[in-house]
Amino acid sequence: MARTKHLARTKHFALVCLAVGMIAASAAGWGQTPVQLKFSRVVDLTLPVESNMAGIPGFKIYDDNPSQVSIIAAMTEAQKNMLQGEGMTMGKEVEINGRSMISILHIMTHNGTHIDAPRHMMEKGFPVDQVPLGQVAKEGVLISFPNKGANSSISVKDIVDSGVTLGPDRIPVVHTGWTEKMWGKPEFWSQMPYLEPGVGAYMASKGVPALAMDVFPEKPLWRGVKVEPGEVWQGNHLALMDKGIPLIQFVTNLSQIGSGKFVLVALPLKMKGADGSPARVVALVE
């Protein structure tokens, strides 16, 4: 009897050791070290998704594919009228079903706050559902340019002169305040600040995990900024995406982060095979 109990205890101990070993091996394989996350505020850095969001002027693909958040079912006529009063877009036919409200979403993957995956600009780049989430959920650092306003640009020298240390452990966030102040106004696109050529290559050389911004990542051709002879218009995109670095575009409310440490979380929809995705982006501020 004693021998049977001893064997049972030995077998139980062996199983526990095996389980712990498997968990430890898995953790090592994941390449992640558990951390204690402390934050006092959550700042929403995302533009609202709504019908008829303004796309890049002069790009036919935006004109032909306007964003829509449309109601296709409502519980009652009273609810339908309430939604219309809020300015919501109604579908061609709204079913009054007595049970639930239902809406549909139609949006280009590059409108509003969104993430570009390498597939966006590279024929064999990986899609947005394969973006490593560890690259877009990481400590962030603001690179602030409060004096960069309408029709301005941000150069490699500007980035260097900011004194912000760049590397694989933090997501740089280019902050001018433009999207926060100008989204929804005609000037948003017509006077858009932008990243000068070479910024993408410089960021890639520093091994940043991702790059976030509240300006356009290339020269705004639609407002007359010309590409120089031999220059590739989408050069910043290509330099980053060649290294598997996603772009997080048109974040807002960056002024609300303040000077404290923060974690940037930018999660795309898991759209199989897609080139990019709308994203909900937040800052977890200590």
C-alpha positions, 0 to 999 in steps of 0.5 A: 500500500505504501509502495503504491502511494509512493509511486503515485506521488512520484508520478504526480511530481513528474507530471508537474515537473513536465508541465512546468518545463513545457511552460518554461520552454514555451515562454522562452520560445515566445521570446517574451518576458512577463512585465507588470504594466502600470498606467493611470490613463488611457488616451484614445488616439483614433479618429472616429470611423464614419460615413464619407470620411475625406480621402486623399484629394484627386485619387479616384479610388477614394472618390469611388469608394467612400466610407460608409457606416450604414444602418440596415436594421433597427428595433423600432421606427422610434430608434430609426428616427433617433439614429437619423437625428444623430446623423447616422447613414441609413441603408437603402432599406432599413428593416424594423425587426423588433429585436436588434440594431444592425449596421454595416461598414464599408471603408478603404483600408487607408482611410482615417487612423490605420496601419499599413502592412508591407503588402501595401507597397511590396508585392511579396510583403506580408499582410496585415493579419501577420503583423507581429503584435509585439511591434505595434504594442510597445512603449512609445516616444513622442517626437514633437514638432510644435512649430510645424504647421501648414505646408511644412515638412519634417526632415531627417535633420529635424528627427536627429535634432529632436534628440530622441533616441531611436531603437527597437524598444520604442515606437517613435510617434511623430507629433505636430498636432496637425491631425488633432487640429485639422481633421474634418477641415478642407485644410487637412489635405490641402495644407498637409505637413509631410515626412521628407524623403529619407526619414523612412530609411533613417528610421529603418536604420535604427531598427524601430518596431513601427512608426506612428505619425499625425502627418502624411508619410510622403510628399503630398503630390495633390497639393503641388509638392513635386518629386525630384528627378530619380526620386521614388514617391513612396520611398519612405513606405518602401524603406520601412516595409522592406524591413517589415516595419508597419506604419501607423497613420493619422493618430490624433489627440497626441497632446493629451499624452503629456510628458510621461512614459506610455505604451502605444497599442495599435491593433489592426483588424485581423483581415486575412491577406489584406494590405492594411486595416483601420486600427484602434490606437490608444496610449496607456500613460503612466 
